[in-house]
C-alpha cells in the first residue's frame, strides 16, 4: 500500500497521538516529582510536524502539579515526559520503530522544543503556553 503525502501526514498524526496517549500513562503512585513548583499549572502543548510527509498540528492539554506531569488527571511517567527543576524538558515516547524523542525547555509561562520520529522520517517542533 502506497501512502500519499496527506495520508502519511494523517497516519503520523495518529501514530504520534496514540504513542503519546498510550506510552505516557503510568501506574499511579510510580512518579516522583522532578519539576519546580514554578511550572505548576495548566499548559497547552502544541505539536507541529515538519514539512512534506509529516506536516500537521496537534494540541495536547497537560497539567503540572507539584512537579508531576498529568494528562487527563493521570500521572505521566517522568522517563516519558520529564521536566527538570530548571525547566528542561525530555520526551521519550514509544519504543522500537515507533519511537519519538524530543527536548526543549519551559520558562514561567511558555516553552518550546523539537522532536523527531526517525522511523517515520519525520520531525518537528512543539511549543507550550501556560493557561
C-alpha positions as CSV (number, residue, x, y, z in Angstrom):
1,X,0.0,0.0,0.0
2,X,1.4,3.4,-1.0
3,X,0.6,6.4,1.0
4,X,0.0,9.9,-0.5
5,X,1.6,12.7,1.4
6,X,-1.7,13.6,3.0
7,X,-2.4,10.0,4.1
8,X,1.1,9.7,5.5
9,X,0.6,13.0,7.4
10,X,-2.6,11.8,8.9
11,X,-1.0,8.4,9.8
12,X,1.9,10.1,11.6
13,X,-0.6,12.3,13.5
14,X,-2.5,9.3,14.6
15,X,0.7,7.4,15.5
16,X,2.2,10.2,17.5
17,X,-1.1,10.9,19.2
18,X,-1.5,7.2,20.0
19,X,2.0,6.8,21.2
20,X,1.6,9.9,23.3
21,X,-1.6,8.7,25.0
22,X,-0.6,5.0,25.4
23,X,3.1,5.5,26.3
24,X,2.8,8.3,28.7
25,X,0.2,7.0,31.1
26,X,1.9,5.4,34.1
27,X,0.9,3.3,37.1
28,X,-0.5,5.6,39.8
29,X,2.0,6.2,42.6
30,X,5.0,5.4,40.5
31,X,6.0,9.1,40.0
32,X,8.4,11.2,41.9
33,X,8.2,15.0,41.3
34,X,11.1,16.4,39.4
35,X,10.0,19.9,38.4
36,X,9.9,23.0,40.5
37,X,6.6,24.4,41.5
38,X,7.2,27.4,39.3
39,X,6.0,25.3,36.4
40,X,2.8,24.0,38.1
41,X,-0.4,24.8,36.4
42,X,-2.4,24.1,33.2
43,X,-0.5,24.0,30.0
44,X,-1.5,23.7,26.3
45,X,1.1,21.9,24.3
46,X,1.1,22.5,20.5
47,X,2.9,19.8,18.4
48,X,3.8,20.6,14.8
49,X,5.1,18.3,12.2
50,X,7.8,19.4,9.8
51,X,7.4,19.7,6.1
52,X,6.3,17.3,3.4
53,X,5.3,13.9,4.7
54,X,4.7,14.9,8.3
55,X,3.1,18.3,8.1
56,X,0.4,18.5,10.8
57,X,-0.6,20.2,14.0
58,X,-1.9,18.7,17.3
59,X,-2.9,20.2,20.6
60,X,-2.5,18.4,24.0
61,X,-3.6,19.8,27.3
62,X,-1.4,18.8,30.3
63,X,-1.2,19.9,34.0
64,X,1.9,20.1,36.1
65,X,1.1,19.6,39.7
66,X,3.8,19.5,42.5
67,X,6.3,19.0,39.7
68,X,4.5,16.0,38.2
69,X,3.2,16.0,34.6
70,X,-0.5,14.9,34.4
71,X,-2.6,14.1,31.3
72,X,-6.4,13.9,32.0
73,X,-5.7,13.7,35.7
74,X,-3.3,10.7,35.3
75,X,0.4,10.8,36.1
76,X,2.9,10.7,33.2
77,X,6.0,8.7,34.0
78,X,9.0,11.1,34.1
79,X,11.0,8.9,31.8
80,X,8.4,9.5,29.1
81,X,7.9,13.3,29.6
82,X,10.1,14.8,32.2
83,X,10.5,18.4,33.4
84,X,13.6,19.2,35.4
85,X,13.6,21.7,38.3
86,X,15.1,24.3,35.9
87,X,12.5,23.7,33.1
88,X,14.5,21.3,30.8
89,X,12.0,19.0,29.0
90,X,12.9,15.5,27.8
91,X,10.4,13.4,25.7
92,X,10.8,9.7,25.1
93,X,7.7,8.1,23.6
94,X,7.2,4.5,22.4
95,X,9.8,2.0,21.5
96,X,11.4,0.2,18.6
97,X,10.3,1.5,15.3
98,X,7.6,3.6,16.9
99,X,9.9,5.8,18.8
100,X,9.6,9.6,19.2
101,X,12.2,11.7,21.1
102,X,12.4,15.3,21.9
103,X,13.8,18.1,24.1
104,X,13.2,21.7,24.9
105,X,12.6,24.0,27.9
106,X,9.9,25.7,29.9
107,X,10.0,29.2,31.2
108,X,7.5,30.8,33.6
109,X,4.6,30.9,31.0
110,X,6.0,29.5,27.8
111,X,8.1,26.7,26.4
112,X,9.4,25.2,23.2
113,X,11.5,22.4,21.7
114,X,12.0,19.9,18.9
115,X,11.0,16.3,18.4
116,X,12.0,13.6,15.9
117,X,10.5,10.2,14.8
118,X,13.3,8.6,12.8
119,X,11.4,5.6,11.5
120,X,8.7,7.9,10.1
121,X,11.4,10.2,8.7
122,X,9.6,12.9,10.4
123,X,10.3,15.6,12.9
124,X,9.1,19.0,14.0
125,X,8.7,21.3,17.0
126,X,6.5,21.9,20.0
127,X,5.6,24.9,22.0
128,X,3.8,25.3,25.3
129,X,1.7,28.0,26.8
130,X,0.7,28.2,30.5
131,X,-3.0,28.9,30.9
